Amino acid sequence: MWLFVDSHPYAPSDLHSIGIRRLTGALQFSKLKLNGFKSFVDPTDLVIADGLTGVVGPNGCGKSNLLEALRWVMGETRAKAMRGGGMEDVIFAGTASRPARNFAEVVLTIDNTDRLAPPGFNDQDTLEIVRRITRDAGSAYKANGKDVRAKDVQMLFADASTGAHSPALVRQGQISELINAKPKNRRRVLEEAAGISGLYQRRHEAELKLKGTEANLARVEDVIEQLASQLAQLARQARQAARYRTIGDDLRKAEGLLLYRRWKEADEAQAKTQAELTDRTKLAAQAEGGGTNLDQNPRSGRGEIATPA
Ligand code: ATP
């Protein structure tokens, strides 16, 4: 654990101070570099040496801004904790003699020779975390030159039992607040000292994931319900289609039989008519052949053609 205390109530009224204490067995912050952050318009290095580092200065010289820069580079997301209305308020806003800047950058250098950094960030002697905010573009983070997500940086510090919300960052008036704090808040200090803050952060993440999964599950159940009703409808339609096909087949067969029967009847009628025609043609031929004997018809006596029986 390390300690950053902004404690002007205990200093002489016109010269206040902040103190940074490096403690053994914890991540060793060695330098804080500010560029365009709040009142630090020009690149400024705050070197954090072994033991206690103090910053002494008059009211409004920017001591609290240093504490805020440290919170900010560790992934602070609340503009209010930066004493601003929006996160871009941390960018140097300009003065009568200097124009406003378009970006702010804070670099935190960590001495990692003891390899105390969490896994994934522990392969080099120095770990450098950079956060940069650009107007209208938001924040971007880098760890040892590589682009990383805000969440990765927050997890890094949580795993090292520190971070933007760490009780080791003591802002003005916070000591008295701590003395009067609720047990839950005091417990956070003890948990950080025990090095289990990272577990809480991970638990929080796991709970968020669980909630997300539960929401997805509810959505999947809705979709399954919807699909089940669609399935029932499709099954009904499939049954109707099968019936339609069977009835269609029967209809085609019946039509075929009907046409066959009509054809058969027509064929028989044609055969019959054909036979009749043949008979009559024969008779006509016979009648024509017998025309010369008209007067010899014994029954008519008047020369009529004899009709066949
Ligand atoms: P105190 O001892 O009274 O707490 P301090 O040394 O902590 O004072 P800070 O509160 O850190 O001082 O700094 C306040 C100064 O930072 C003010 O002068 C304010 O104008 C300046 N400041 C804050 N935000 C910006 C910004 N975005 N651009 C320019 N200056 C800023």
Boltz pocket constraint, residues with backbone or C-beta under 6 A from the ligand:
constraints:
  - pocket:
      binder: B
      contacts: [[A, 8], [A, 16], [A, 37], [A, 38], [A, 39], [A, 57], [A, 58], [A, 59], [A, 60], [A, 61], [A, 62], [A, 63], [A, 64], [A, 65], [A, 66], [A, 88], [A, 89], [A, 90], [A, 91], [A, 92], [A, 93], [A, 94], [A, 172]]
      max_distance: 6.0
